[in-house]
Amino acid sequence: MKKLWQKENGPLADVERFTVGRDREMDLYLAKYDIIGSLAHAEMLRSVGLLREDEATLLHDALNTLLEQVENGQFTLEDGVEDVHSQVELLLTRMVGDAGKNIHIGRSRNDQVLTDIKLFLRHEIVALAQNTDTFFHALIAQSERFKQHLMPGYTHFQVGMVSSFGMWFGAYAEALCEDLYSLEAAYRLANKNPLGSAAGYGSSFPLDRALTTRLLDFEQPHVNALNAQMSRGKTEKFVAQALANIAATLTKMAYDCCMFMSSDMAFMRFPDELTTGSSIMPHKKNPDVFELVRARCNSLQALPNEIILMTNNLPSGYHRDFQLIKEKIFPAFEVLNDCLRMMQMMLERVEIQDRILEQEKYKYLFTVEEINRLFLSGMPFRDAYREVGKAVEEGRFERPELLPHTHLGSIGNLGNEQILAQMVRVMAVFNPQK
């Protein structure tokens, strides 16, 4: 079957195989958005007189029929059809005749694909933000639940100062809130309308780009047609970096959980059904979920660099290199959302060991508290530091008498209310009031 762009002599079979690659597979992610973009384009063409009323009505009904097929899982790409855009136009022509051949008036596959990608990315970004917000609130709940459960804090892998599980959970909650700042920037770039920029140089037809911007709920259009085309690759880089930031937070937290589950620390444990065993060591309870989250999220952190290396030496205009970005960015959302879901499932069922700090190996956690006590009793701070240091060296240091759930310093001042307020402000970007 000929392609939309094909002349009399088509490409060799090997050229076609190599150039199409996994595009047919990746384009199924875009089917819904290709149809939605075509609905807006058809309405705009009708409004400026480039489509007759009867043609626009036929296209509207046919496109909605195709949209139902996509949503019901019935839409497929036929053998010999290059991509989803060709499939939609082919089906429209079968369904409504010549009107289907006019759907491409004033449009290039360049701005058509770019519009599809922006609509897809915008939808996925919102879904990811919502899933991150759900996990965030689960962490805040655990922070409040365990705010009086003390734990050792480490620096350089050495016992440092007293911390709490409330602080630990709350730290990752705030980190996720900060990660959404970069997702917000990616969302704003994905929320600009490229439709009407054609191949990157505009169209001589009187297209109404403001209308398609409203119909597709974009925040604003790309003003310069060439810049609209240059946003291909750039938008995906913004998105990839945002995904990598969330992934970096998850992999750090997963690493913590692996350490905290170790028999040497044993700060936390999980029900048997959430861990795995060994084929030879019957006592083992392995943190496989956290290890796989760690590996998958480490892989996601390579995504921005992969896209940069694909695109950083390209001049302005469209290049086929961009096609390969879809293979990297599209599945990444599913991977990251799955990691968020699994982390939440695990940590909502965590069991925290109590009275950890009563172990002898943690007595030096309280040296700073003793220095502070001496200072408050009138001793100069540096003298107090030397006094406690000398007591440690001579083996005279004794931990102060503390209740099991004593709050020390800022440990009880988690700031969760302020963190919650930050998250509300960030999430407002992804849930605009229409």
N, C-alpha and C positions, 0 to 999 in steps of 0.2 A: 504494500500500500504506500502511495506517495505521502510525503510529509507536506505540511502546510507551506513550507518554503521551497519545496523541491522543484527543480526544473525538469527538462525531458529526461536527462540521464541522472539516475540516482547514484548514491555513493556505493562503493564496494561493500560487500557483506562485512569484511573485517573492519572497515572504517565505521560502518554503522554500529557494529557491536561495541567498538572501543569508545565511540563518542556518546552513545546512549548510556552505557555503563549500568549503574543502578538507578537511573533516573526514573524509570517506570515504577520501581518499588517506592522510591522516596516521594514521588508525586502523589501517591495515594494519601499522604498526609495533607496534601493541598487541595484535594478534590472539593471539599465543602467550601473552601475559601475562593476557589476559582469560580464556582457557581455564584456565590454571593457577590463577588466582584463583577461578574458578568451581568447580574441583575441590576446593579447600580449603573453600570456602563450603558446598558440598554435603556434604562429610564432617562439617563442624561442625553443619549442620542435622540430619544423621542422629544425631550424638552427643547432641544435646539433645532429640531426639524430634519435631522439626518435619518430618522426612522419614521415611517408612517405609523399612525395610531394602531392600525390593525396588525402591523408587523411587531410593534412593541408588545401588544397584548399576547400575540402568539408566543413570542420569546419569553415573556414573563411566566406564562402558564407552563411552558416546556421546561424552563429552568427550575421552577419550583417542583416539577415532577422529578427532575434529576436530583434535586436537593433531598427529596424524600428517599430516593434510592440510596444516596450516600448515607443518610442517617439510619437507614434500615440495614446497612451493610450489603446492599445489592449492587453497588457500583463497582465495575471492574474495567480494566484496560484491555481491549481486544488485542489479539495477536496482530502484529504489524502496525499498531498505532504507537507513535513515538512517545507521547506523553499525555498527561491529563488534559492539557489545553486542547490538543488535537482531538482527544476523545470527546470532550464536551462539544466542540464545534461540529464534529462528525454526527453526534447524536442529535444535535439541534437541527442540522440540515435534513436528517432523516425524518424528524418529527414535524418540522414546519416548512420545509422546502427552502426557497430562496431567502426567506427572512433569516434563516440560520447562517447563510453565507454573509450576511451584513453585520453580524455581531462584532466583527473585528474592525469596523470603521473607526478611524482615528486612534487605533490602539496597535501597539507592537507587542510581540511576545515578551519583550524586555520589561515594559511597564506592567504587563499582565502578570508575569511571574513575580516581579517585585511586589506588586500589590498583594498577591496570594501569600507570599512569604511574610509580609508585614502583618497581614491579618492573622496568619497562623501564629507568628511570634507573639503578637499582642495577646491573643487568647491564652497561649501557653504561659506567658509571663504572669498574667493575672491568676491563673490556676496555681502556678508555683508560689506566688506571693501568698495566696490563701492557705496553701498547705504549710508554708513556712510559718504563717501566723498561727495555725492550729498547733503546730509543734511548740512554738514559742509559748503559748498559753499553758500547754502541758508542763513545760519546764518551770514556768512561774509558779504553777500549782505545787510542783515538787519542791521548789525553793522554799515556799511557805511551810510546807509539810515538814521539811527536814532542817529548818533554820536553827534548831537547837541541838542538832547532832554534829558534834565537833569532829574534826578530822585534821591530820597533819597537812600543812602546806609545805611544798618543796621548792627550793631554788637550786639549780645545778644538780638535780637529782639527790640533793642532800636535804635532810630534815631542816625546816626553816622556822616557820611560825604557825600558830594555831589558826586554822580555818574552819569552815563548816560546810556541810553538804548544801545548806541553803545558799551560801555564797557561790559554790561550784555550779549548781543548777542555774542560779540567777546570772552568773557570768556568761554562760552560753546563750541564755535567753537574750541578753543585751547584745551579744555578738551577732545573733541572727537579725536583730533589729537593725544593726549597723550594716549588715550585708544587704539589706533591702534598699539602702541608699543607692548602691550601684545598680540594683535591679530597677529602681525608679528611673535612673538615667537611660537605661536600655529601653524601658517602656516608652519614655517620651520620644525616643528616636524611632521606635517601631510604630508609634502612633501618628506619624506624618504620612500624608497621602501622596504616593507617586503616580497614581493613575492620571493619564493625560500627558505624561512626559514622553510617551511613545518610546522610540529607540534611544532617548536621551537628548533629543533635539526638538521636542515639541511637535505640534501638528498644525497644518494650515487650516484645518477645520475649526469652526467656532466652538470648541469644547468648553463646557462649564465645569471647571474643576472644583469650584466651590460647592456645587451641587453634589458631586460624588463624595466630596469630603464629608458633607452632612449625612448623606445616605449611608456611608460606611462607618459613621461615628468616629472618624479620625479627628484628632484635636486641631490639626491644621494641615495644609498641603505643603509639599516641598515647592518652594517658589521657583527656583531655577531648575529647568528640566534636566540639564546635565548633572547638577548636584543630586537630583533625585536618582539618577542612574549610578552615581558614585556612592550612594548610600548602600548599594549592594556590596556585601562584604563588610562594610563599616558597621552596619547595624548588627550583623551577626557577631562581630568582634565585641561590641558592647555587651551583647547578650551572653556570649561565652564567658566574658570576664565576670559578669554578675553570677552566673552559674558556678564558676570556679570559686568565687568568694564564699558562697554558701557551702560548697563542697569542702573548702578548707576548714570551715568551722566544724562540720560534721566529722571530718577525718581526725581532727584533734580530739574531739569528744570521744570518738570511738576508740582512739588510742588510750585515752584516760581510762575508759571502761575496761579495756583489756588488762591494763595494769592493776586497776582496783579489784578485778576479779581474780588476780593471781593468788596462789596459795601463800606467797610471802607477805602480801598486803592484806588480802581478804577483807577489803572495806565493804564490798557489796557482793550479792549473789542474786541469782535468778532462778525461777522455777525450772525444774528439769526439762519441761517441754520447750523451753526457749534456748537450751544449750544442746551441744552434741557430745558424744562420747568417743572412746578410743576402742579400736579393734583388739587391743592387747592389754590396755591398762584400765581396769574396770572402775577405778576411782575418778577418772577424768570427767570434768564438765567444761567443755571448751567454748570460748566466746566467738564461735564462727560467724554469727551475724555481724558483730562489731568488726571482725577482721575483714569481712567482705565489703562492709560499708567503707572501711578505711581504704581498701584497694580500689573500689569503684570511684570513690571521691578523689583519690589521688590521680586516677586516670582522667577524671573530669578537669582537674587543674591543668592538664596539658592542652585542653581544648583551645584556649585563647592563642597559645603559641602556634598550634597547628594552623589556625585560620590566618594568623599574621603571616606565617611563612607561605601560605597559598596566595596571598594577595598583596604583600607589601612592595612588590616590584612591578606593579601594574600601572600603566598610565590611565587617564580618564577614558570613559566609554565602557562598553560592555565587552567582556572576555569570557570564553567558555570555562575558564578556570573556576568561575563562581559556582558552576554546577556542582562541583565536588563538595562544597561547603555543606550542602544539605545532608550528605551522608554523615557528617560529623555532628551538626547541631540538632537535627530533628530528634534522633533517638536519645539525646542527652537529657531532655526533659523527663522522659519516662524513667531513666536511671536515677536521676536526682530525686524525683517525687517518691520513688520506691524506697530510696534510702531514708528520706524523711519519715515515711510511714513506718518503716521497720524500727528506726531509732525511737520513735514515739511509743510503739507497741512494747518495746523492751523496757524503756525507762519508766513507763507508767506502772510496771510490775516489779520494779527493783526492790530488793530487800537490803536495807542498810544496817551494817553491824553497829551496835551500840557500844559505848565505853571504850572506843579505840584508844584514846589517849592515856588510858590507865596502864598501858604497856610500858615497861621500863625504857624501851628504846626511844620513846617519845618525850622523855622528861626535859630535854633541852629545848623543846618547843617553847618553854615558858621563860627563857632567859630575858627576852625583851620585856615581858610583863614584870619581871623582877626589877629590871633597870627602871622601868616607868614608876614602879612602886617606890623605889629609893629616891628617885627625883622628886616625886610628889611629897615625900617626907622631909625634903629640904636639902638633899645631897645634889651637888652640881651634876649635870647629865654625864659629862665625860668621866667624872670620878665614879659615878654609878656604873658606867660601862666597864671601867677597869676593874672595879670590885667584883662584878658578876663574872667577868672573864677569868679573873684569878681564881674564883671559887670553882669554876668549871675545870680549869687546869689542875687544880689540887684535889679534885674529886669531892669537894665540899658542897657543891650545888644541890639543893633540894627543891623539887618543884613545889609551888605554893599549893595550899589546900584549896581545891576548887570543887564546886558542885558539878555533877556530871554534865549538866546542860548550861554551864555558865557562859554568858556572852562576854567576849573580850574585845575591846576596841571597837572597830567598825564591823565586826562579824555579825552583830545583830541588826545593824543598819543597812539592810540589803538594798534599799532604794527601789524596791519593786514597783511601787506606785508611780515613780517617775519614769521607770522603764516602760511600764504599761502605757503611760501617756505618750511617750515617744512612738510606740508602735501604732497607737491610734492615729497619730499624725501621718506616719508613713503609709499606713494602709489606706488612708483617705485618697491617696493618689491612684490606687488601683481599683477603687470603688467610687468613681465620680458620680455625683448626683446628676442624672440626666434631666 
